[in-house]
């Protein structure tokens, strides 16, 4: 059975989620650790990394800060 979330994902959200995941893994962090630092739920962060959720700008800023980059740098890494 195909993944139904793939049918509603935008390329931009997938790219952003991939950039977050890449930075998180490069930092040696688990989703749980990053979620705690960014003050978001781990399952929500997983959906963001998969491109299933459209992240709010303030949440994006908290995630970026927890990863040690600016929001602008995160968007640039995602080619947005």
mmCIF file of the N, C-alpha and C atoms, coordinates in Angstrom:
data_MODEL
# 
_entry.id   MODEL 
# 
loop_
_atom_site.group_PDB 
_atom_site.id 
_atom_site.type_symbol 
_atom_site.label_atom_id 
_atom_site.label_alt_id 
_atom_site.label_comp_id 
_atom_site.label_asym_id 
_atom_site.label_entity_id 
_atom_site.label_seq_id 
_atom_site.pdbx_PDB_ins_code 
_atom_site.Cartn_x 
_atom_site.Cartn_y 
_atom_site.Cartn_z 
_atom_site.occupancy 
_atom_site.B_iso_or_equiv 
_atom_site.pdbx_formal_charge 
_atom_site.auth_seq_id 
_atom_site.auth_comp_id 
_atom_site.auth_asym_id 
_atom_site.auth_atom_id 
_atom_site.pdbx_PDB_model_num 
ATOM 1   N N  . UNK A 1 1  ? 0.850  -1.182 0.000  1.00 0.00 ? 1  UNK A N  1 
ATOM 2   C CA . UNK A 1 1  ? 0.000  0.000  0.000  1.00 0.00 ? 1  UNK A CA 1 
ATOM 3   C C  . UNK A 1 1  ? 0.893  1.243  0.000  1.00 0.00 ? 1  UNK A C  1 
ATOM 4   N N  . UNK A 1 2  ? 0.654  2.177  -0.884 1.00 0.00 ? 2  UNK A N  1 
ATOM 5   C CA . UNK A 1 2  ? 1.484  3.391  -0.918 1.00 0.00 ? 2  UNK A CA 1 
ATOM 6   C C  . UNK A 1 2  ? 1.267  4.259  0.311  1.00 0.00 ? 2  UNK A C  1 
ATOM 7   N N  . UNK A 1 3  ? 2.277  5.032  0.656  1.00 0.00 ? 3  UNK A N  1 
ATOM 8   C CA . UNK A 1 3  ? 2.203  5.946  1.791  1.00 0.00 ? 3  UNK A CA 1 
ATOM 9   C C  . UNK A 1 3  ? 1.305  7.118  1.408  1.00 0.00 ? 3  UNK A C  1 
ATOM 10  N N  . UNK A 1 4  ? 0.138  7.262  2.057  1.00 0.00 ? 4  UNK A N  1 
ATOM 11  C CA . UNK A 1 4  ? -0.784 8.346  1.675  1.00 0.00 ? 4  UNK A CA 1 
ATOM 12  C C  . UNK A 1 4  ? -0.212 9.730  1.925  1.00 0.00 ? 4  UNK A C  1 
ATOM 13  N N  . UNK A 1 5  ? 0.745  9.841  2.867  1.00 0.00 ? 5  UNK A N  1 
ATOM 14  C CA . UNK A 1 5  ? 1.306  11.163 3.136  1.00 0.00 ? 5  UNK A CA 1 
ATOM 15  C C  . UNK A 1 5  ? 2.114  11.677 1.950  1.00 0.00 ? 5  UNK A C  1 
ATOM 16  N N  . UNK A 1 6  ? 2.646  10.773 1.123  1.00 0.00 ? 6  UNK A N  1 
ATOM 17  C CA . UNK A 1 6  ? 3.406  11.211 -0.047 1.00 0.00 ? 6  UNK A CA 1 
ATOM 18  C C  . UNK A 1 6  ? 2.534  11.977 -1.035 1.00 0.00 ? 6  UNK A C  1 
ATOM 19  N N  . UNK A 1 7  ? 1.238  11.725 -1.013 1.00 0.00 ? 7  UNK A N  1 
ATOM 20  C CA . UNK A 1 7  ? 0.325  12.372 -1.949 1.00 0.00 ? 7  UNK A CA 1 
ATOM 21  C C  . UNK A 1 7  ? 0.048  13.818 -1.572 1.00 0.00 ? 7  UNK A C  1 
ATOM 22  N N  . UNK A 1 8  ? 0.294  14.191 -0.309 1.00 0.00 ? 8  UNK A N  1 
ATOM 23  C CA . UNK A 1 8  ? -0.007 15.554 0.114  1.00 0.00 ? 8  UNK A CA 1 
ATOM 24  C C  . UNK A 1 8  ? 1.240  16.357 0.476  1.00 0.00 ? 8  UNK A C  1 
ATOM 25  N N  . UNK A 1 9  ? 2.412  15.782 0.297  1.00 0.00 ? 9  UNK A N  1 
ATOM 26  C CA . UNK A 1 9  ? 3.640  16.481 0.648  1.00 0.00 ? 9  UNK A CA 1 
ATOM 27  C C  . UNK A 1 9  ? 4.060  17.435 -0.457 1.00 0.00 ? 9  UNK A C  1 
ATOM 28  N N  . UNK A 1 10 ? 4.454  18.620 -0.062 1.00 0.00 ? 10 UNK A N  1 
ATOM 29  C CA . UNK A 1 10 ? 4.991  19.554 -1.048 1.00 0.00 ? 10 UNK A CA 1 
ATOM 30  C C  . UNK A 1 10 ? 6.502  19.360 -1.089 1.00 0.00 ? 10 UNK A C  1 
ATOM 31  N N  . UNK A 1 11 ? 7.113  19.581 -2.239 1.00 0.00 ? 11 UNK A N  1 
ATOM 32  C CA . UNK A 1 11 ? 8.574  19.445 -2.344 1.00 0.00 ? 11 UNK A CA 1 
ATOM 33  C C  . UNK A 1 11 ? 9.312  20.366 -1.374 1.00 0.00 ? 11 UNK A C  1 
ATOM 34  N N  . UNK A 1 12 ? 8.755  21.539 -1.114 1.00 0.00 ? 12 UNK A N  1 
ATOM 35  C CA . UNK A 1 12 ? 9.394  22.481 -0.197 1.00 0.00 ? 12 UNK A CA 1 
ATOM 36  C C  . UNK A 1 12 ? 9.427  21.938 1.229  1.00 0.00 ? 12 UNK A C  1 
ATOM 37  N N  . UNK A 1 13 ? 8.320  21.345 1.671  1.00 0.00 ? 13 UNK A N  1 
ATOM 38  C CA . UNK A 1 13 ? 8.277  20.791 3.021  1.00 0.00 ? 13 UNK A CA 1 
ATOM 39  C C  . UNK A 1 13 ? 9.186  19.577 3.158  1.00 0.00 ? 13 UNK A C  1 
ATOM 40  N N  . UNK A 1 14 ? 9.262  18.770 2.113  1.00 0.00 ? 14 UNK A N  1 
ATOM 41  C CA . UNK A 1 14 ? 10.154 17.610 2.124  1.00 0.00 ? 14 UNK A CA 1 
ATOM 42  C C  . UNK A 1 14 ? 11.608 18.078 2.190  1.00 0.00 ? 14 UNK A C  1 
ATOM 43  N N  . UNK A 1 15 ? 11.943 19.111 1.435  1.00 0.00 ? 15 UNK A N  1 
ATOM 44  C CA . UNK A 1 15 ? 13.292 19.657 1.438  1.00 0.00 ? 15 UNK A CA 1 
ATOM 45  C C  . UNK A 1 15 ? 13.656 20.234 2.805  1.00 0.00 ? 15 UNK A C  1 
ATOM 46  N N  . UNK A 1 16 ? 12.735 20.976 3.403  1.00 0.00 ? 16 UNK A N  1 
ATOM 47  C CA . UNK A 1 16 ? 12.975 21.549 4.720  1.00 0.00 ? 16 UNK A CA 1 
ATOM 48  C C  . UNK A 1 16 ? 13.166 20.441 5.755  1.00 0.00 ? 16 UNK A C  1 
ATOM 49  N N  . UNK A 1 17 ? 12.303 19.451 5.722  1.00 0.00 ? 17 UNK A N  1 
ATOM 50  C CA . UNK A 1 17 ? 12.428 18.334 6.654  1.00 0.00 ? 17 UNK A CA 1 
ATOM 51  C C  . UNK A 1 17 ? 13.739 17.587 6.488  1.00 0.00 ? 17 UNK A C  1 
ATOM 52  N N  . UNK A 1 18 ? 14.167 17.435 5.242  1.00 0.00 ? 18 UNK A N  1 
ATOM 53  C CA . UNK A 1 18 ? 15.444 16.771 4.988  1.00 0.00 ? 18 UNK A CA 1 
ATOM 54  C C  . UNK A 1 18 ? 16.613 17.560 5.542  1.00 0.00 ? 18 UNK A C  1 
ATOM 55  N N  . UNK A 1 19 ? 16.547 18.876 5.426  1.00 0.00 ? 19 UNK A N  1 
ATOM 56  C CA . UNK A 1 19 ? 17.613 19.734 5.962  1.00 0.00 ? 19 UNK A CA 1 
ATOM 57  C C  . UNK A 1 19 ? 17.658 19.643 7.484  1.00 0.00 ? 19 UNK A C  1 
ATOM 58  N N  . UNK A 1 20 ? 16.496 19.632 8.112  1.00 0.00 ? 20 UNK A N  1 
ATOM 59  C CA . UNK A 1 20 ? 16.446 19.499 9.573  1.00 0.00 ? 20 UNK A CA 1 
ATOM 60  C C  . UNK A 1 20 ? 17.024 18.159 9.992  1.00 0.00 ? 20 UNK A C  1 
ATOM 61  N N  . UNK A 1 21 ? 16.617 17.105 9.319  1.00 0.00 ? 21 UNK A N  1 
ATOM 62  C CA . UNK A 1 21 ? 17.118 15.763 9.642  1.00 0.00 ? 21 UNK A CA 1 
ATOM 63  C C  . UNK A 1 21 ? 18.638 15.681 9.455  1.00 0.00 ? 21 UNK A C  1 
ATOM 64  N N  . UNK A 1 22 ? 19.141 16.237 8.347  1.00 0.00 ? 22 UNK A N  1 
ATOM 65  C CA . UNK A 1 22 ? 20.580 16.193 8.083  1.00 0.00 ? 22 UNK A CA 1 
ATOM 66  C C  . UNK A 1 22 ? 21.376 16.920 9.164  1.00 0.00 ? 22 UNK A C  1 
ATOM 67  N N  . UNK A 1 23 ? 20.906 18.100 9.565  1.00 0.00 ? 23 UNK A N  1 
ATOM 68  C CA . UNK A 1 23 ? 21.590 18.848 10.615 1.00 0.00 ? 23 UNK A CA 1 
ATOM 69  C C  . UNK A 1 23 ? 21.512 18.118 11.955 1.00 0.00 ? 23 UNK A C  1 
ATOM 70  N N  . UNK A 1 24 ? 20.364 17.530 12.232 1.00 0.00 ? 24 UNK A N  1 
ATOM 71  C CA . UNK A 1 24 ? 20.189 16.794 13.488 1.00 0.00 ? 24 UNK A CA 1 
ATOM 72  C C  . UNK A 1 24 ? 21.142 15.606 13.546 1.00 0.00 ? 24 UNK A C  1 
ATOM 73  N N  . UNK A 1 25 ? 21.214 14.852 12.467 1.00 0.00 ? 25 UNK A N  1 
ATOM 74  C CA . UNK A 1 25 ? 22.095 13.686 12.438 1.00 0.00 ? 25 UNK A CA 1 
ATOM 75  C C  . UNK A 1 25 ? 23.566 14.096 12.498 1.00 0.00 ? 25 UNK A C  1 
ATOM 76  N N  . UNK A 1 26 ? 23.919 15.182 11.807 1.00 0.00 ? 26 UNK A N  1 
ATOM 77  C CA . UNK A 1 26 ? 25.297 15.677 11.842 1.00 0.00 ? 26 UNK A CA 1 
ATOM 78  C C  . UNK A 1 26 ? 25.696 16.098 13.255 1.00 0.00 ? 26 UNK A C  1 
ATOM 79  N N  . UNK A 1 27 ? 24.719 16.559 14.029 1.00 0.00 ? 27 UNK A N  1 
ATOM 80  C CA . UNK A 1 27 ? 24.973 16.970 15.408 1.00 0.00 ? 27 UNK A CA 1 
ATOM 81  C C  . UNK A 1 27 ? 24.927 15.787 16.374 1.00 0.00 ? 27 UNK A C  1 
ATOM 82  N N  . UNK A 1 28 ? 24.587 14.610 15.853 1.00 0.00 ? 28 UNK A N  1 
ATOM 83  C CA . UNK A 1 28 ? 24.514 13.425 16.696 1.00 0.00 ? 28 UNK A CA 1 
ATOM 84  C C  . UNK A 1 28 ? 23.345 13.433 17.660 1.00 0.00 ? 28 UNK A C  1 
ATOM 85  N N  . UNK A 1 29 ? 22.255 14.099 17.250 1.00 0.00 ? 29 UNK A N  1 
ATOM 86  C CA . UNK A 1 29 ? 21.071 14.223 18.107 1.00 0.00 ? 29 UNK A CA 1 
ATOM 87  C C  . UNK A 1 29 ? 19.974 13.265 17.668 1.00 0.00 ? 29 UNK A C  1 
ATOM 88  N N  . UNK A 1 30 ? 19.235 12.788 18.635 1.00 0.00 ? 30 UNK A N  1 
ATOM 89  C CA . UNK A 1 30 ? 18.027 12.020 18.326 1.00 0.00 ? 30 UNK A CA 1 
ATOM 90  C C  . UNK A 1 30 ? 16.883 13.003 18.097 1.00 0.00 ? 30 UNK A C  1 
ATOM 91  N N  . UNK A 1 31 ? 15.800 12.501 17.513 1.00 0.00 ? 31 UNK A N  1 
ATOM 92  C CA . UNK A 1 31 ? 14.609 13.350 17.366 1.00 0.00 ? 31 UNK A CA 1 
ATOM 93  C C  . UNK A 1 31 ? 14.127 13.804 18.737 1.00 0.00 ? 31 UNK A C  1 
ATOM 94  N N  . UNK A 1 32 ? 14.191 12.922 19.694 1.00 0.00 ? 32 UNK A N  1 
ATOM 95  C CA . UNK A 1 32 ? 13.721 13.263 21.041 1.00 0.00 ? 32 UNK A CA 1 
ATOM 96  C C  . UNK A 1 32 ? 14.551 14.398 21.644 1.00 0.00 ? 32 UNK A C  1 
ATOM 97  N N  . UNK A 1 33 ? 15.874 14.339 21.469 1.00 0.00 ? 33 UNK A N  1 
ATOM 98  C CA . UNK A 1 33 ? 16.737 15.403 21.998 1.00 0.00 ? 33 UNK A CA 1 
ATOM 99  C C  . UNK A 1 33 ? 16.441 16.738 21.331 1.00 0.00 ? 33 UNK A C  1 
ATOM 100 N N  . UNK A 1 34 ? 16.332 16.725 20.000 1.00 0.00 ? 34 UNK A N  1 
ATOM 101 C CA . UNK A 1 34 ? 16.044 17.964 19.285 1.00 0.00 ? 34 UNK A CA 1 
ATOM 102 C C  . UNK A 1 34 ? 14.677 18.509 19.667 1.00 0.00 ? 34 UNK A C  1 
ATOM 103 N N  . UNK A 1 35 ? 13.699 17.637 19.748 1.00 0.00 ? 35 UNK A N  1 
ATOM 104 C CA . UNK A 1 35 ? 12.348 18.069 20.124 1.00 0.00 ? 35 UNK A CA 1 
ATOM 105 C C  . UNK A 1 35 ? 12.358 18.723 21.507 1.00 0.00 ? 35 UNK A C  1 
ATOM 106 N N  . UNK A 1 36 ? 13.090 18.138 22.428 1.00 0.00 ? 36 UNK A N  1 
ATOM 107 C CA . UNK A 1 36 ? 13.168 18.706 23.776 1.00 0.00 ? 36 UNK A CA 1 
ATOM 108 C C  . UNK A 1 36 ? 13.805 20.099 23.735 1.00 0.00 ? 36 UNK A C  1 
ATOM 109 N N  . UNK A 1 37 ? 14.928 20.233 23.020 1.00 0.00 ? 37 UNK A N  1 
ATOM 110 C CA . UNK A 1 37 ? 15.606 21.528 22.934 1.00 0.00 ? 37 UNK A CA 1 
ATOM 111 C C  . UNK A 1 37 ? 14.745 22.588 22.244 1.00 0.00 ? 37 UNK A C  1 
ATOM 112 N N  . UNK A 1 38 ? 13.970 22.164 21.241 1.00 0.00 ? 38 UNK A N  1 
ATOM 113 C CA . UNK A 1 38 ? 13.136 23.097 20.485 1.00 0.00 ? 38 UNK A CA 1 
ATOM 114 C C  . UNK A 1 38 ? 11.752 23.274 21.099 1.00 0.00 ? 38 UNK A C  1 
ATOM 115 N N  . UNK A 1 39 ? 11.476 22.543 22.170 1.00 0.00 ? 39 UNK A N  1 
ATOM 116 C CA . UNK A 1 39 ? 10.193 22.623 22.871 1.00 0.00 ? 39 UNK A CA 1 
ATOM 117 C C  . UNK A 1 39 ? 9.007  22.277 21.975 1.00 0.00 ? 39 UNK A C  1 
ATOM 118 N N  . UNK A 1 40 ? 9.174  21.162 21.222 1.00 0.00 ? 40 UNK A N  1 
ATOM 119 C CA . UNK A 1 40 ? 8.086  20.620 20.407 1.00 0.00 ? 40 UNK A CA 1 
ATOM 120 C C  . UNK A 1 40 ? 7.954  19.135 20.717 1.00 0.00 ? 40 UNK A C  1 
ATOM 121 N N  . UNK A 1 41 ? 6.823  18.564 20.366 1.00 0.00 ? 41 UNK A N  1 
ATOM 122 C CA . UNK A 1 41 ? 6.603  17.141 20.573 1.00 0.00 ? 41 UNK A CA 1 
ATOM 123 C C  . UNK A 1 41 ? 7.441  16.333 19.587 1.00 0.00 ? 41 UNK A C  1 
ATOM 124 N N  . UNK A 1 42 ? 7.997  15.205 20.034 1.00 0.00 ? 42 UNK A N  1 
ATOM 125 C CA . UNK A 1 42 ? 8.829  14.377 19.175 1.00 0.00 ? 42 UNK A CA 1 
ATOM 126 C C  . UNK A 1 42 ? 8.077  13.889 17.941 1.00 0.00 ? 42 UNK A C  1 
ATOM 127 N N  . UNK A 1 43 ? 6.829  13.507 18.113 1.00 0.00 ? 43 UNK A N  1 
ATOM 128 C CA . UNK A 1 43 ? 6.066  13.021 16.962 1.00 0.00 ? 43 UNK A CA 1 
ATOM 129 C C  . UNK A 1 43 ? 5.817  14.147 15.953 1.00 0.00 ? 43 UNK A C  1 
ATOM 130 N N  . UNK A 1 44 ? 5.629  15.363 16.442 1.00 0.00 ? 44 UNK A N  1 
ATOM 131 C CA . UNK A 1 44 ? 5.469  16.516 15.552 1.00 0.00 ? 44 UNK A CA 1 
ATOM 132 C C  . UNK A 1 44 ? 6.758  16.741 14.764 1.00 0.00 ? 44 UNK A C  1 
ATOM 133 N N  . UNK A 1 45 ? 7.900  16.679 15.453 1.00 0.00 ? 45 UNK A N  1 
ATOM 134 C CA . UNK A 1 45 ? 9.181  16.852 14.773 1.00 0.00 ? 45 UNK A CA 1 
ATOM 135 C C  . UNK A 1 45 ? 9.368  15.779 13.697 1.00 0.00 ? 45 UNK A C  1 
ATOM 136 N N  . UNK A 1 46 ? 8.955  14.567 13.980 1.00 0.00 ? 46 UNK A N  1 
ATOM 137 C CA . UNK A 1 46 ? 9.046  13.491 12.977 1.00 0.00 ? 46 UNK A CA 1 
ATOM 138 C C  . UNK A 1 46 ? 8.218  13.814 11.753 1.00 0.00 ? 46 UNK A C  1 
ATOM 139 N N  . UNK A 1 47 ? 7.034  14.356 11.964 1.00 0.00 ? 47 UNK A N  1 
ATOM 140 C CA . UNK A 1 47 ? 6.175  14.729 10.826 1.00 0.00 ? 47 UNK A CA 1 
ATOM 141 C C  . UNK A 1 47 ? 6.792  15.874 10.032 1.00 0.00 ? 47 UNK A C  1 
ATOM 142 N N  . UNK A 1 48 ? 7.441  16.816 10.725 1.00 0.00 ? 48 UNK A N  1 
ATOM 143 C CA . UNK A 1 48 ? 8.123  17.917 10.041 1.00 0.00 ? 48 UNK A CA 1 
ATOM 144 C C  . UNK A 1 48 ? 9.271  17.363 9.205  1.00 0.00 ? 48 UNK A C  1 
ATOM 145 N N  . UNK A 1 49 ? 10.058 16.463 9.768  1.00 0.00 ? 49 UNK A N  1 
ATOM 146 C CA . UNK A 1 49 ? 11.184 15.883 9.040  1.00 0.00 ? 49 UNK A CA 1 
ATOM 147 C C  . UNK A 1 49 ? 10.724 15.097 7.816  1.00 0.00 ? 49 UNK A C  1 
ATOM 148 N N  . UNK A 1 50 ? 9.566  14.481 7.877  1.00 0.00 ? 50 UNK A N  1 
ATOM 149 C CA . UNK A 1 50 ? 9.036  13.743 6.725  1.00 0.00 ? 50 UNK A CA 1 
ATOM 150 C C  . UNK A 1 50 ? 8.370  14.654 5.697  1.00 0.00 ? 50 UNK A C  1 
ATOM 151 N N  . UNK A 1 51 ? 8.134  15.918 6.064  1.00 0.00 ? 51 UNK A N  1 
ATOM 152 C CA . UNK A 1 51 ? 7.457  16.836 5.156  1.00 0.00 ? 51 UNK A CA 1 
ATOM 153 C C  . UNK A 1 51 ? 5.953  16.756 5.246  1.00 0.00 ? 51 UNK A C  1 
ATOM 154 N N  . UNK A 1 52 ? 5.447  16.161 6.318  1.00 0.00 ? 52 UNK A N  1 
ATOM 155 C CA . UNK A 1 52 ? 4.000  16.019 6.491  1.00 0.00 ? 52 UNK A CA 1 
ATOM 156 C C  . UNK A 1 52 ? 3.356  17.243 7.123  1.00 0.00 ? 52 UNK A C  1 
ATOM 157 N N  . UNK A 1 53 ? 4.136  18.047 7.854  1.00 0.00 ? 53 UNK A N  1 
ATOM 158 C CA . UNK A 1 53 ? 3.587  19.213 8.542  1.00 0.00 ? 53 UNK A CA 1 
ATOM 159 C C  . UNK A 1 53 ? 4.211  20.493 8.022  1.00 0.00 ? 53 UNK A C  1 
ATOM 160 N N  . UNK A 1 54 ? 3.387  21.522 7.903  1.00 0.00 ? 54 UNK A N  1 
ATOM 161 C CA . UNK A 1 54 ? 3.849  22.855 7.530  1.00 0.00 ? 54 UNK A CA 1 
ATOM 162 C C  . UNK A 1 54 ? 4.196  23.574 8.832  1.00 0.00 ? 54 UNK A C  1 
ATOM 163 N N  . UNK A 1 55 ? 5.478  23.736 9.083  1.00 0.00 ? 55 UNK A N  1 
ATOM 164 C CA . UNK A 1 55 ? 5.953  24.251 10.360 1.00 0.00 ? 55 UNK A CA 1 
ATOM 165 C C  . UNK A 1 55 ? 5.752  25.767 10.444 1.00 0.00 ? 55 UNK A C  1 
ATOM 166 N N  . UNK A 1 56 ? 5.294  26.238 11.601 1.00 0.00 ? 56 UNK A N  1 
ATOM 167 C CA . UNK A 1 56 ? 5.120  27.674 11.836 1.00 0.00 ? 56 UNK A CA 1 
ATOM 168 C C  . UNK A 1 56 ? 6.485  28.340 11.977 1.00 0.00 ? 56 UNK A C  1 
ATOM 169 N N  . UNK A 1 57 ? 6.570  29.606 11.648 1.00 0.00 ? 57 UNK A N  1 
ATOM 170 C CA . UNK A 1 57 ? 7.842  30.323 11.640 1.00 0.00 ? 57 UNK A CA 1 
ATOM 171 C C  . UNK A 1 57 ? 8.501  30.337 13.015 1.00 0.00 ? 57 UNK A C  1 
ATOM 172 N N  . UNK A 1 58 ? 7.752  30.510 14.087 1.00 0.00 ? 58 UNK A N  1 
ATOM 173 C CA . UNK A 1 58 ? 8.351  30.534 15.422 1.00 0.00 ? 58 UNK A CA 1 
ATOM 174 C C  . UNK A 1 58 ? 8.897  29.156 15.797 1.00 0.00 ? 58 UNK A C  1 
ATOM 175 N N  . UNK A 1 59 ? 8.200  28.110 15.394 1.00 0.00 ? 59 UNK A N  1 
ATOM 176 C CA . UNK A 1 59 ? 8.697  26.761 15.645 1.00 0.00 ? 59 UNK A CA 1 
ATOM 177 C C  . UNK A 1 59 ? 9.950  26.512 14.815 1.00 0.00 ? 59 UNK A C  1 
ATOM 178 N N  . UNK A 1 60 ? 9.948  26.972 13.580 1.00 0.00 ? 60 UNK A N  1 
ATOM 179 C CA . UNK A 1 60 ? 11.120 26.842 12.722 1.00 0.00 ? 60 UNK A CA 1 
ATOM 180 C C  . UNK A 1 60 ? 12.322 27.537 13.363 1.00 0.00 ? 60 UNK A C  1 
ATOM 181 N N  . UNK A 1 61 ? 12.115 28.698 13.930 1.00 0.00 ? 61 UNK A N  1 
ATOM 182 C CA . UNK A 1 61 ? 13.197 29.437 14.596 1.00 0.00 ? 61 UNK A CA 1 
ATOM 183 C C  . UNK A 1 61 ? 13.720 28.667 15.807 1.00 0.00 ? 61 UNK A C  1 
ATOM 184 N N  . UNK A 1 62 ? 12.824 28.055 16.586 1.00 0.00 ? 62 UNK A N  1 
ATOM 185 C CA . UNK A 1 62 ? 13.263 27.279 17.755 1.00 0.00 ? 62 UNK A CA 1 
ATOM 186 C C  . UNK A 1 62 ? 14.042 26.037 17.327 1.00 0.00 ? 62 UNK A C  1 
ATOM 187 N N  . UNK A 1 63 ? 13.585 25.373 16.273 1.00 0.00 ? 63 UNK A N  1 
ATOM 188 C CA . UNK A 1 63 ? 14.296 24.193 15.762 1.00 0.00 ? 63 UNK A CA 1 
ATOM 189 C C  . UNK A 1 63 ? 15.673 24.605 15.252 1.00 0.00 ? 63 UNK A C  1 
ATOM 190 N N  . UNK A 1 64 ? 15.724 25.690 14.482 1.00 0.00 ? 64 UNK A N  1 
ATOM 191 C CA . UNK A 1 64 ? 17.002 26.159 13.952 1.00 0.00 ? 64 UNK A CA 1 
ATOM 192 C C  . UNK A 1 64 ? 17.958 26.502 15.090 1.00 0.00 ? 64 UNK A C  1 
ATOM 193 N N  . UNK A 1 65 ? 17.474 27.221 16.095 1.00 0.00 ? 65 UNK A N  1 
ATOM 194 C CA . UNK A 1 65 ? 18.315 27.601 17.227 1.00 0.00 ? 65 UNK A CA 1 
ATOM 195 C C  . UNK A 1 65 ? 18.837 26.360 17.949 1.00 0.00 ? 65 UNK A C  1 
ATOM 196 N N  . UNK A 1 66 ? 17.988 25.364 18.122 1.00 0.00 ? 66 UNK A N  1 
ATOM 197 C CA . UNK A 1 66 ? 18.401 24.124 18.782 1.00 0.00 ? 66 UNK A CA 1 
ATOM 198 C C  . UNK A 1 66 ? 19.459 23.385 17.973 1.00 0.00 ? 66 UNK A C  1 
ATOM 199 N N  . UNK A 1 67 ? 19.454 23.604 16.661 1.00 0.00 ? 67 UNK A N  1 
ATOM 200 C CA . UNK A 1 67 ? 20.450 22.986 15.780 1.00 0.00 ? 67 UNK A CA 1 
ATOM 201 C C  . UNK A 1 67 ? 21.704 23.839 15.633 1.00 0.00 ? 67 UNK A C  1 
ATOM 202 N N  . UNK A 1 68 ? 21.681 25.034 16.213 1.00 0.00 ? 68 UNK A N  1 
ATOM 203 C CA . UNK A 1 68 ? 22.849 25.904 16.163 1.00 0.00 ? 68 UNK A CA 1 
ATOM 204 C C  . UNK A 1 68 ? 23.001 26.702 14.889 1.00 0.00 ? 68 UNK A C  1 
ATOM 205 N N  . UNK A 1 69 ? 21.890 26.897 14.174 1.00 0.00 ? 69 UNK A N  1 
ATOM 206 C CA . UNK A 1 69 ? 21.900 27.701 12.955 1.00 0.00 ? 69 UNK A CA 1 
ATOM 207 C C  . UNK A 1 69 ? 20.779 28.729 13.035 1.00 0.00 ? 69 UNK A C  1 
ATOM 208 N N  . UNK A 1 70 ? 20.816 29.694 12.147 1.00 0.00 ? 70 UNK A N  1 
ATOM 209 C CA . UNK A 1 70 ? 19.716 30.660 12.080 1.00 0.00 ? 70 UNK A CA 1 
ATOM 210 C C  . UNK A 1 70 ? 18.592 30.087 11.221 1.00 0.00 ? 70 UNK A C  1 
ATOM 211 N N  . UNK A 1 71 ? 17.431 30.690 11.339 1.00 0.00 ? 71 UNK A N  1 
ATOM 212 C CA . UNK A 1 71 ? 16.321 30.287 10.479 1.00 0.00 ? 71 UNK A CA 1 
ATOM 213 C C  . UNK A 1 71 ? 16.669 30.462 9.017  1.00 0.00 ? 71 UNK A C  1 
ATOM 214 N N  . UNK A 1 72 ? 17.364 31.558 8.703  1.00 0.00 ? 72 UNK A N  1 
ATOM 215 C CA . UNK A 1 72 ? 17.770 31.819 7.313  1.00 0.00 ? 72 UNK A CA 1 
ATOM 216 C C  . UNK A 1 72 ? 18.730 30.752 6.815  1.00 0.00 ? 72 UNK A C  1 
ATOM 217 N N  . UNK A 1 73 ? 19.672 30.332 7.663  1.00 0.00 ? 73 UNK A N  1 
ATOM 218 C CA . UNK A 1 73 ? 20.617 29.289 7.261  1.00 0.00 ? 73 UNK A CA 1 
ATOM 219 C C  . UNK A 1 73 ? 19.895 27.966 7.018  1.00 0.00 ? 73 UNK A C  1 
ATOM 220 N N  . UNK A 1 74 ? 18.929 27.670 7.867  1.00 0.00 ? 74 UNK A N  1 
ATOM 221 C CA . UNK A 1 74 ? 18.162 26.437 7.703  1.00 0.00 ? 74 UNK A CA 1 
ATOM 222 C C  . UNK A 1 74 ? 17.404 26.455 6.378  1.00 0.00 ? 74 UNK A C  1 
ATOM 223 N N  . UNK A 1 75 ? 16.768 27.571 6.068  1.00 0.00 ? 75 UNK A N  1 
ATOM 224 C CA . UNK A 1 75 ? 16.044 27.689 4.796  1.00 0.00 ? 75 UNK A CA 1 
ATOM 225 C C  . UNK A 1 75 ? 16.999 27.599 3.612  1.00 0.00 ? 75 UNK A C  1 
ATOM 226 N N  . UNK A 1 76 ? 18.186 28.185 3.757  1.00 0.00 ? 76 UNK A N  1 
ATOM 227 C CA . UNK A 1 76 ? 19.169 28.111 2.685  1.00 0.00 ? 76 UNK A CA 1 
ATOM 228 C C  . UNK A 1 76 ? 19.632 26.676 2.461  1.00 0.00 ? 76 UNK A C  1 
ATOM 229 N N  . UNK A 1 77 ? 19.863 25.939 3.538  1.00 0.00 ? 77 UNK A N  1 
ATOM 230 C CA . UNK A 1 77 ? 20.253 24.537 3.416  1.00 0.00 ? 77 UNK A CA 1 
ATOM 231 C C  . UNK A 1 77 ? 19.162 23.709 2.741  1.00 0.00 ? 77 UNK A C  1 
ATOM 232 N N  . UNK A 1 78 ? 17.914 24.123 2.920  1.00 0.00 ? 78 UNK A N  1 
ATOM 233 C CA . UNK A 1 78 ? 16.791 23.447 2.293  1.00 0.00 ? 78 UNK A CA 1 
ATOM 234 C C  . UNK A 1 78 ? 16.540 23.937 0.863  1.00 0.00 ? 78 UNK A C  1 
ATOM 235 N N  . UNK A 1 79 ? 17.372 24.880 0.417  1.00 0.00 ? 79 UNK A N  1 
ATOM 236 C CA . UNK A 1 79 ? 17.238 25.481 -0.928 1.00 0.00 ? 79 UNK A CA 1 
ATOM 237 C C  . UNK A 1 79 ? 15.898 26.187 -1.089 1.00 0.00 ? 79 UNK A C  1 
ATOM 238 N N  . UNK A 1 80 ? 15.485 26.893 -0.042 1.00 0.00 ? 80 UNK A N  1 
ATOM 239 C CA . UNK A 1 80 ? 14.221 27.647 -0.086 1.00 0.00 ? 80 UNK A CA 1 
ATOM 240 C C  . UNK A 1 80 ? 14.496 29.125 0.002  1.00 0.00 ? 80 UNK A C  1 
# 
